[in-house]
Amino acid sequence: MSFRAATLLLLSAASGTAFASDYHSPRVAGMGGAGHAAPILNDGLYLNPSVIALLPAYSVSASHESASGPDNTEPQALVQNIAIQDGTNSIFAAGLGYTRKTYGREVHVGASTRIYQTFGVGLGGKFLFGSDSKQSAQDASLSATGAINDWIQAGLIIDNLLETSKTKTWGQYREIILGLKFNIQKILIVYFDPHLLPGSKGDTFGYEFGAELPIFSDFYFRGGLNKNSFQPALGGYGHGHGFGVGWAFPRISLDFAITRSFEPARTNNVLFSVTIL
C-alpha cells in the first residue's frame, strides 16, 4: 500500500471522530508556538493541514524535547516525535506523525488539496492513546490558507473540533485560530496567531506571536511568546516564550530551541530536530 493510500485510509477512519497545537517542533517552539499561517517542513501536519499541499516537498523528521522545573526539579517531561509528509501532489497531499509524551501517545494525520496556486484547504485527525490518568480519544480539525498578496498570508483553523469530555482530560479545548504571516521586505518574517477558546472556563482569548530573521538565506534566528496557549510538554494552557536557531542545507534542516513555560507550571525546555528532504 502506498504512503498516500495508507494516509487516506487512516484519515477516513478519523473523520467524524482538532487539535490545539499539541506538538511544537523546535522551529515553532522557538517562535513561541506561532506560525499557523505558514508552517514549513512537517509543521503543517500539526499547525495547519491546509498548507501541506502548498509545500511541494517530501520530508521526514525526528525531534526530541526535554522539560524540567527550575534547577532540574519537577515537573519533568519528555516529548519525542517522528513525522513524514508528502506535498508533491497538489491534488492530494498528506502527512502522518507519531508523538510520544510523558503522559501519553498521539498519532496525527493530515491531508489537503490546493484549490488555487496559493490557496489550500485541509482536514486533520488525531488519535490519543491514554495513560493511567487519561482516556483514549479521537478528534479532528479543519483549515484553509491563502496568500493575500506577496507579503501577507492568512490561515483559519478550527482545532479540537469535537471537544469531547475525553479530549478535555488531555487539557484541550476547541480553538478558533487566525494565523497571520507578514513578510517584511524578505528580511523579517512576523507571525501573529490570535485564538479563541469558546468552551474554556477561564480566559477565552489567547495568542502566539513570533518572528524569524533569515541570515545568509540558510540560517535563521527566532523568537516569540504566547499567552493562554497550549504547552505541549505539560498538557495544559499557560504562557511562555522561546528562542531558537535553524540551519537549512540542500537536503537537511537542523533546528534547535530553548523555551520557558510559566503556566501551568514553570519549566525550562530544550528541543532539537533533524528533517531530511
C-alpha positions as CSV (number, residue, x, y, z in Angstrom):
1,M,0.0,0.0,0.0
2,S,1.4,3.4,-1.0
3,F,2.0,6.2,1.6
4,R,-0.8,8.3,0.2
5,A,-3.3,5.4,0.2
6,A,-2.3,4.4,3.8
7,T,-2.7,8.0,5.0
8,L,-6.1,8.4,3.2
9,L,-7.3,5.2,4.9
10,L,-6.2,6.4,8.3
11,L,-7.7,9.8,7.8
12,S,-11.0,8.3,6.7
13,A,-11.1,6.4,9.9
14,A,-10.5,9.6,11.9
15,S,-13.1,11.7,10.2
16,G,-16.3,12.0,12.1
17,T,-14.5,11.5,15.3
18,A,-8.9,19.2,16.2
19,F,-6.2,19.9,17.6
20,A,-4.6,22.5,19.7
21,S,-1.0,22.7,18.6
22,D,-0.2,19.7,20.8
23,Y,3.2,19.2,19.2
24,H,5.7,22.1,18.6
25,S,8.8,21.5,16.5
26,P,11.9,23.4,17.5
27,R,11.1,26.0,14.8
28,V,7.6,26.6,16.1
29,A,8.7,26.5,19.8
30,G,11.4,29.0,19.1
31,M,8.8,31.4,17.9
32,G,6.6,30.9,20.9
33,G,4.2,28.5,19.1
34,A,3.5,30.9,16.3
35,G,3.4,30.1,12.6
36,H,-0.1,28.7,11.8
37,A,-0.4,30.8,8.6
38,A,2.8,29.4,7.1
39,P,4.2,26.2,8.7
40,I,7.1,24.6,6.8
41,L,8.8,21.2,6.8
42,N,6.4,18.9,8.8
43,D,4.8,21.5,10.9
44,G,1.7,21.7,8.7
45,L,0.6,18.4,9.9
46,Y,0.1,19.8,13.4
47,L,-0.5,23.6,13.0
48,N,-2.5,23.8,9.8
49,P,-3.0,20.8,7.4
50,S,-4.2,23.0,4.6
51,V,-0.6,24.2,4.0
52,I,0.7,20.7,3.2
53,A,-0.5,20.9,-0.5
54,L,1.3,24.3,-0.8
55,L,4.6,22.8,0.2
56,P,5.8,20.7,-2.8
57,A,8.3,18.6,-0.9
58,Y,8.7,15.1,0.7
59,S,10.2,15.3,4.2
60,V,10.9,13.0,7.2
61,S,11.7,14.4,10.6
62,A,12.6,13.3,14.1
63,S,12.7,15.5,17.2
64,H,13.4,15.4,20.9
65,E,12.2,17.7,23.7
66,S,13.1,17.6,27.4
67,A,11.5,19.8,30.1
68,S,12.2,20.2,33.8
69,G,11.4,22.7,36.6
70,P,13.9,25.3,37.8
71,D,17.3,23.8,38.8
72,N,16.2,20.5,37.2
73,T,13.4,19.9,39.6
74,E,9.8,18.7,39.0
75,P,7.9,18.7,36.8
76,Q,9.9,16.5,34.4
77,A,8.6,15.9,30.9
78,L,9.6,14.4,27.6
79,V,8.3,14.8,24.1
80,Q,9.6,12.8,21.1
81,N,8.2,12.9,17.6
82,I,8.7,11.4,14.2
83,A,6.7,12.5,11.1
84,I,6.5,12.1,7.4
85,Q,4.9,14.5,5.0
86,D,4.3,14.4,1.2
87,G,3.2,17.6,-0.5
88,T,4.4,16.7,-4.0
89,N,0.9,16.1,-5.3
90,S,-1.2,19.3,-5.0
91,I,-4.4,17.3,-5.6
92,F,-3.9,15.1,-2.5
93,A,-1.1,16.0,-0.1
94,A,-0.8,14.2,3.3
95,G,1.2,13.6,6.4
96,L,1.5,11.2,9.3
97,G,3.1,11.7,12.7
98,Y,3.7,9.9,15.9
99,T,4.4,11.7,19.2
100,R,5.4,10.1,22.5
101,K,4.9,12.2,25.6
102,T,5.4,11.6,29.3
103,Y,1.6,11.4,29.7
104,G,0.5,9.5,26.6
105,R,0.9,8.7,22.9
106,E,-0.5,10.6,19.9
107,V,-0.9,9.8,16.2
108,H,-1.7,12.6,13.8
109,V,-2.8,12.5,10.2
110,G,-3.5,15.4,7.9
111,A,-4.5,15.8,4.2
112,S,-5.1,18.8,2.0
113,T,-5.6,19.9,-1.6
114,R,-4.6,23.0,-3.4
115,I,-7.6,24.8,-5.0
116,Y,-5.6,27.7,-6.5
117,Q,-1.9,28.3,-6.7
118,T,-1.8,30.0,-3.3
119,F,-4.9,28.6,-1.6
120,G,-5.4,25.3,0.1
121,V,-7.9,23.5,2.3
122,G,-7.2,20.7,4.7
123,L,-8.5,18.2,7.2
124,G,-6.7,16.7,10.2
125,G,-7.3,13.8,12.5
126,K,-5.8,12.8,15.8
127,F,-5.8,9.6,17.9
128,L,-4.8,10.0,21.6
129,F,-3.7,6.9,23.4
130,G,-4.1,7.4,27.1
131,S,-2.1,6.5,30.2
132,D,-3.4,5.7,33.7
133,S,-4.7,9.2,34.1
134,K,-6.2,9.8,30.6
135,Q,-8.7,8.1,28.4
136,S,-8.0,7.3,24.8
137,A,-9.8,9.8,22.4
138,Q,-10.1,11.0,18.9
139,D,-10.5,14.4,17.4
140,A,-10.3,16.4,14.1
141,S,-9.5,19.8,12.6
142,L,-10.5,21.9,9.6
143,S,-8.4,24.6,8.0
144,A,-7.9,26.9,5.0
145,T,-5.0,29.1,4.0
146,G,-4.3,31.6,1.3
147,A,-1.9,34.4,0.3
148,I,-3.5,37.8,0.2
149,N,-0.5,39.3,-1.6
150,D,3.3,38.9,-1.7
151,W,3.8,40.0,1.9
152,I,0.6,38.8,3.8
153,Q,-0.6,35.2,4.2
154,A,-3.5,34.1,6.3
155,G,-5.0,30.9,7.6
156,L,-8.1,30.0,9.5
157,I,-8.0,26.8,11.6
158,I,-10.7,25.2,13.8
159,D,-8.8,22.9,16.2
160,N,-10.2,20.3,18.6
161,L,-13.4,20.4,16.6
162,L,-15.3,17.9,18.7
163,E,-14.2,19.0,22.1
164,T,-15.4,15.8,23.9
165,S,-15.2,15.0,27.6
166,K,-12.3,12.7,26.8
167,T,-10.3,15.2,24.9
168,K,-10.8,17.6,27.8
169,T,-9.0,15.2,30.0
170,W,-5.9,15.9,27.8
171,G,-6.3,19.6,28.6
172,Q,-7.5,20.5,25.1
173,Y,-10.5,22.7,24.1
174,R,-11.9,23.8,20.8
175,E,-9.8,26.6,19.3
176,I,-10.6,29.0,16.5
177,I,-7.3,30.3,15.3
178,L,-6.5,33.1,12.9
179,G,-2.9,32.7,11.6
180,L,-1.2,35.7,10.1
181,K,2.2,35.9,8.4
182,F,3.9,39.2,7.4
183,N,6.9,39.1,5.1
184,I,8.7,42.4,5.6
185,Q,11.0,43.0,2.7
186,K,12.1,39.4,2.9
187,I,14.4,40.3,5.8
188,L,12.0,39.7,8.7
189,I,9.0,37.3,8.9
190,V,6.5,38.1,11.6
191,Y,3.7,35.7,12.8
192,F,0.7,36.6,14.9
193,D,-1.8,33.9,15.8
194,P,-4.8,35.1,17.9
195,H,-7.2,32.4,19.0
196,L,-10.5,31.9,20.9
197,L,-11.4,29.1,23.3
198,P,-15.2,29.2,23.4
199,G,-15.5,26.3,25.8
200,S,-12.9,27.3,28.3
201,K,-13.9,28.0,31.8
202,G,-11.1,30.6,32.2
203,D,-9.8,33.1,29.7
204,T,-11.2,32.5,26.2
205,F,-8.6,34.6,24.3
206,G,-5.0,33.8,23.7
207,Y,-2.3,34.3,21.1
208,E,1.1,33.3,19.8
209,F,3.5,35.9,18.5
210,G,6.9,35.2,16.9
211,A,9.4,36.3,14.3
212,E,12.1,34.7,12.1
213,L,15.1,36.5,10.8
214,P,16.9,34.9,7.8
215,I,20.7,35.2,7.7
216,F,22.6,34.4,4.5
217,S,19.4,32.7,3.2
218,D,20.1,29.4,5.1
219,F,20.5,30.4,8.8
220,Y,17.6,31.6,11.0
221,F,17.2,33.4,14.3
222,R,13.8,33.0,16.0
223,G,12.0,34.4,19.0
224,G,8.4,34.6,20.3
225,L,6.0,34.4,23.2
226,N,2.5,33.2,23.9
227,K,-0.5,33.7,26.2
228,N,-3.2,31.3,27.2
229,S,-1.6,28.9,24.7
230,F,-1.3,25.1,24.8
231,Q,2.0,24.0,26.3
232,P,2.6,20.5,24.7
233,A,5.1,19.1,27.2
234,L,2.8,19.9,30.1
235,G,-0.6,19.1,28.5
236,G,-2.3,22.4,29.6
237,Y,-2.8,26.0,28.7
238,G,-0.5,28.7,30.0
239,H,2.1,31.2,28.8
240,G,5.7,31.3,28.0
241,H,8.4,32.3,25.5
242,G,11.0,30.8,23.3
243,F,14.2,31.4,21.3
244,G,15.8,29.3,18.5
245,V,18.0,28.9,15.5
246,G,17.8,26.9,12.3
247,W,20.2,25.8,9.6
248,A,18.9,24.7,6.3
249,F,21.1,22.6,3.9
250,P,20.0,21.5,0.4
251,R,18.6,18.2,1.7
252,I,18.6,18.5,5.5
253,S,17.4,21.0,8.1
254,L,18.7,21.3,11.7
255,D,16.7,23.2,14.3
256,F,17.2,24.0,18.0
257,A,15.2,25.9,20.5
258,I,15.1,26.8,24.2
259,T,11.8,27.7,25.7
260,R,10.3,28.5,29.1
261,S,6.8,27.9,30.3
262,F,5.4,29.9,33.3
263,E,2.0,28.2,33.4
264,P,0.5,25.7,34.0
265,A,3.9,25.0,35.7
266,R,7.3,26.7,35.4
267,T,9.7,24.6,33.1
268,N,12.7,25.1,31.0
269,N,12.6,23.2,27.7
270,V,15.3,22.2,25.2
271,L,14.3,21.0,21.7
272,F,16.2,19.8,18.7
273,S,15.2,18.2,15.4
274,V,16.5,16.8,12.1
275,T,14.5,16.9,8.9
276,I,15.5,15.2,5.7
277,L,14.0,16.5,2.4
